[in-house]
C-alpha cells in the first residue's frame, strides 16, 4: 500500500488554546452547565481543573460519569448560581 505524504504538516505554527476568562474562575465543587451543542446541555460539578485552566473535568449528574472538556473543544461551561 502506498503512503501519502502530507507536505507542510510540520511547518504550520501551533496555535495556543486559551480558556475563556470565566473558566479561570471555576473551582472544584462548582455546579456547572456544560453546553456541548445548541440544544444539548448537561449539568454536573467540577471535579478538577488544570493549572492553566484549559482543561476541566466534570462529574455529570445522574451517574453519567466524568467527562474532560478542553478549552479548544468549542464547549461552553457556565457556573450555575446557587
Secondary structure, DSSP 8 states (H G I E B T S, - for coil): ------TTTTTS--------GGGGG--TT-EEEEEEETTEEEEEEEEEE-TTSSEEEEEEGGG--EEEEEGGG--EEEE---
